[in-house]
């Protein structure tokens, strides 16, 4: 993904649990330190943490299971598509019993 201002080479991981909290790392070039840098997971916008001109981090918010569009902005207004992010459900085990004879 490339725009006049920056290029995104990789986005990892591209999936996470519906509970949110997954740190998504973007690598590329041309990332500039602006306080408005954001990532958008579907309709939810979150602040981005710029690590360098080549690395940016975003924390995925909670969302329903399924695939959502993922995009990035350095000014908080003009977003560039960076593919999609897949939210998956988590199975919880309430109790576990060990049976032995």
N, C-alpha and C positions, 0 to 999 in steps of 0.2 A: 504494500500500500504506500503510495507516495503522493504527497501534496507539495506545493511550492515551498512550504516552510520546513517540512520534516518528512522523514521516511520511516515506516515501520517495517522491520524485517521479520521479527517473530513475536508471538504472543503466547506465553506459557504460564500456567496451563490453560487449556481452552474449555475446561469444565470444572464444576465444583458442586457442593451440596446446596440444597434449597435453603439451608440455614444461613448461608452467606459466610463471610469471613475468609474466603480464599484470596490470597495475595496473588494478583496477576501481574507478571513482569512483561514489559514491552521493551524490546531492544530495537535499535535503529540508529538514526542520526538526525541532527538538527533540532533536538529537543532543547527548548530555551526555558530558563527559569522565570516563569510567570505564575503569579499567585492564582490565576484563573485556570490553570491546567486541570482538566477533568477527563473522566472516563464515563461513558454511558452504557449501562447494561439494560437493554430494552428502553423503558421510559425512565429508569432510575439513574440519576447523575450523582457521581461521587468525586471527591477531590482526588487529584493524582499527586504522588510524591516524586519529584524529579531527583534521581540519583546522580545523573550526569547528562551530558548532551546526547548520550547514547542509551540511557536506561531510565525507565519510568515505571512506577509501581502504582497499582490501584487495588483497593479492597472491595471485592464483590459484595454487594448487599444481598439480603435475603430475597428470595423470589420463588414463584411457583415452578414446579418441574417443567422442563422444556427448553427449547433453544430460543435465545434472544439475540437481537442484533447487538454488536459490540462496536463502539466508536470512541474516538479520542479527539480532544480539542485542547489547544494551547491557550485559547482566549476565552473559553467558556461559552462560545457562541457558534463558531464554525467547526462542525464535527466531520472527521474523516473516518470512514468505515475501516474497521480492523477485523472484519469477519464476524463470527458469532461466538457466543458463550453458552454452553449447555449446562443447565441446572438439573441435577439428579436427586431423587428422593433418597432418604437414608432410612434404613430399617433398624429399629431398636429392639433389643431383647430385654424384656422386663425382668425375667427371672431365668436362671439356668439351674437345672438339677442334674446331678450325676447319678446314674443308676448303676449299681454294681450288685453282684450276687454273692 
